[in-house]
Amino acid sequence: MSERRAPAQAAFVLHTYPYRETSLLVETFTRSVGRVSLMARGARRPRSATRGTLMAFQPLMLAWFGKGELKTLAHVEWTGGQALLQGEALLCGFYLNELLVKLLAREDPHEQLFERYREAVRALSAGEPSAPILRAFEKALLQELGYAMVLEREAASGRAIDPGALYTYDPERGPVALEGRWAELQLSGSTLLDLARDDLSDPRTLAQAKALMKALIAHRLEYQPLNSRRIFKELLEL
């Protein structure tokens, strides 16, 4: 008796790996199931229709079967209508995918995050400025993982953030007033309040938000390096 096929899901490919002689292992992010690992049988064969469809950053419909952590891909359909990522946008897309692979548990649904990812990829493909897209997605990712950022009150005292004061940020507690002390990560109160409002229009807010998100993401990754960041840095040094 054949195994029951799961209903088709809206999905994106996050990463693919060669598997055995002719197959692929495919890490996917699906709307209703979350991150799912699939084996695509025969996808590396030269005439495989599946091989050309399993593209990163393209909206797909996927169906699969199986009971273990590794499912078997049963059907893939490209739902189309989106330009391919190129240049800087492509590197940014790889960064988003690496975050999802490393930080999301398998088969843990995050429907709102899926929609934020879909919108981020669409915006990158349309050529919109990448920095605000990445910062907004990082913030949404942290919130979905249960690490919603404290941005409007100081961690120790509970006092409202002063737009004119300087703060650092404790990843486990939130903003900490500097009050004349030095810290490697320094944030203006106005930056924290802008982030609380999802307002990234101020260049200083955008620059300080990058430093803050880098620190918070590194903490959640337990300071494991990101390949996408290394590649981007190497390209900038060329």
C-alpha positions in Angstrom: 0.0 0.0 0.0 1.5 3.4 -1.0 2.1 6.1 1.6 -0.4 8.9 1.7 0.6 12.1 -0.1 0.5 15.3 2.0 -1.7 18.1 0.5 0.2 20.4 -1.8 1.8 23.4 0.0 2.9 26.9 -1.1 6.7 26.7 -0.6 10.1 28.0 -1.4 13.4 26.1 -1.9 16.0 27.2 0.6 18.9 24.9 -0.4 19.7 21.8 -2.4 22.4 19.2 -1.9 23.5 16.3 -4.1 22.2 12.9 -2.8 23.4 9.6 -4.1 23.9 9.3 -7.8 20.9 11.0 -9.3 18.9 12.6 -6.5 18.8 15.9 -4.5 18.1 16.7 -0.9 16.0 19.8 -0.8 15.5 22.1 2.2 12.2 23.9 1.8 10.1 26.5 3.6 6.4 25.8 3.4 3.5 28.0 4.4 1.6 25.5 6.6 4.2 23.0 7.7 7.3 25.2 8.1 10.8 23.9 7.2 10.6 20.5 5.4 13.5 18.3 4.2 12.7 16.4 1.0 14.4 13.9 -1.2 13.9 14.6 -4.9 14.4 11.2 -6.6 16.2 11.4 -10.0 16.3 15.2 -9.9 19.9 15.3 -11.0 19.3 13.3 -14.2 20.0 15.5 -17.3 16.4 15.2 -18.6 14.6 15.6 -15.2 11.8 18.1 -15.3 12.0 18.4 -11.6 15.6 19.7 -11.7 14.7 22.8 -13.6 11.7 23.6 -11.3 13.4 23.4 -7.9 14.7 26.9 -8.0 15.4 29.0 -5.0 13.5 32.3 -4.6 10.7 31.1 -6.9 7.1 30.4 -5.6 6.3 26.7 -5.8 3.6 24.3 -4.9 5.1 21.1 -3.4 3.6 17.7 -2.4 5.4 14.9 -0.6 4.9 11.6 1.2 6.7 9.8 4.0 6.7 9.6 7.8 10.3 10.4 8.9 12.3 13.6 9.0 13.2 13.2 5.4 10.1 13.1 3.1 10.0 12.1 -0.6 9.0 14.8 -3.1 5.9 13.7 -5.0 5.1 16.8 -7.1 6.5 20.2 -7.8 4.8 23.0 -9.6 6.2 26.5 -10.4 3.6 29.1 -9.7 5.6 31.8 -11.5 5.4 35.5 -12.0 8.6 36.6 -10.2 11.9 37.8 -11.6 15.1 35.9 -10.8 17.3 37.5 -8.1 20.6 38.9 -9.4 23.7 40.6 -8.0 23.3 42.0 -4.5 19.7 40.9 -4.3 20.8 37.3 -4.9 23.4 37.4 -2.1 20.7 38.9 0.2 18.4 36.1 -0.7 21.1 33.5 0.2 21.5 35.3 3.6 17.7 35.0 4.3 17.7 31.3 3.3 20.7 30.5 5.5 19.0 32.2 8.5 15.9 30.0 8.0 17.9 26.8 7.6 20.0 27.4 10.7 17.3 28.9 13.0 14.0 27.2 12.2 13.2 23.8 13.6 11.8 21.3 11.1 8.1 21.0 10.7 7.3 24.0 13.0 4.7 26.2 11.1 5.4 29.9 10.8 2.7 31.1 8.5 3.2 34.8 9.2 7.0 34.5 8.7 6.4 32.7 5.4 4.4 35.7 4.2 7.2 38.0 5.3 9.7 35.9 3.5 7.5 35.9 0.3 7.3 39.7 0.5 11.0 40.1 1.1 11.9 38.0 -1.9 9.3 39.8 -4.0 10.8 43.2 -3.0 14.4 42.0 -3.7 13.4 40.8 -7.1 11.8 44.2 -7.8 15.1 45.9 -7.1 14.0 47.7 -3.9 16.7 48.8 -1.4 18.0 45.7 0.3 18.9 47.0 3.8 15.4 47.9 5.0 14.1 44.5 3.6 16.8 42.6 5.6 16.3 44.5 8.8 12.5 44.1 8.7 12.8 40.4 8.0 15.4 39.8 10.8 13.1 41.5 13.3 10.1 39.4 12.2 12.3 36.2 12.4 13.4 36.9 15.9 9.8 37.6 17.0 8.6 34.3 15.4 11.4 32.4 17.3 10.1 33.9 20.6 12.7 36.6 20.9 10.5 39.7 20.3 12.7 42.7 20.8 12.1 45.1 23.7 12.4 48.5 22.2 10.4 51.1 24.1 11.5 50.5 27.7 14.9 50.2 29.4 15.6 46.6 30.6 16.5 47.2 34.2 14.4 50.1 35.3 11.4 49.9 33.0 11.8 53.6 32.2 10.6 54.7 28.8 13.3 55.0 26.2 14.7 58.6 25.9 15.1 59.5 22.2 18.2 61.6 23.1 20.0 59.0 25.3 22.5 56.3 24.4 21.9 52.6 25.0 23.5 49.3 24.4 21.4 46.1 24.0 21.5 42.9 26.1 20.3 40.0 23.9 18.5 38.4 26.9 17.1 41.5 28.5 16.8 44.5 26.1 18.1 48.1 26.1 20.6 49.1 28.8 21.3 52.8 29.4 25.0 53.6 28.9 25.0 56.7 31.1 28.5 57.7 30.1 29.9 54.1 29.9 31.4 52.7 26.7 30.0 49.7 24.8 30.9 48.3 21.4 27.3 48.4 20.4 25.8 51.9 20.9 22.3 52.8 19.9 20.5 56.1 20.2 17.1 56.0 21.9 15.6 57.4 18.7 16.8 54.3 16.8 15.1 52.0 19.3 11.9 53.9 19.0 12.1 54.0 15.2 12.5 50.2 15.2 9.5 49.8 17.5 7.5 51.7 14.8 9.1 49.8 12.0 10.4 53.1 10.7 13.7 52.7 8.9 13.6 55.9 6.9 16.4 57.6 8.9 19.9 56.6 7.6 21.3 56.6 11.2 18.5 54.3 12.3 19.2 51.9 9.4 23.0 51.8 10.2 22.5 51.2 13.9 19.7 48.6 13.2 22.2 46.7 11.1 24.7 46.5 14.0 22.0 45.6 16.4 20.5 42.8 14.3 24.0 41.4 13.5 24.6 41.1 17.3 21.2 39.5 18.0 21.4 37.1 15.1 24.9 36.1 16.1 23.7 35.4 19.7 20.9 33.2 18.5 23.3 31.3 16.2 25.6 30.8 19.2 28.2 32.8 17.1 28.4 30.2 14.3 29.6 32.1 11.2 27.3 32.6 8.3 28.6 31.6 4.8 26.5 34.2 3.1 28.1 37.0 5.2 31.6 35.7 4.5 31.0 35.6 0.7 29.5 39.1 0.7 32.5 40.4 2.6 34.9 38.7 0.2 33.2 40.2 -2.8 33.3 43.7 -1.2 37.1 43.3 -0.8 37.7 42.5 -4.4 
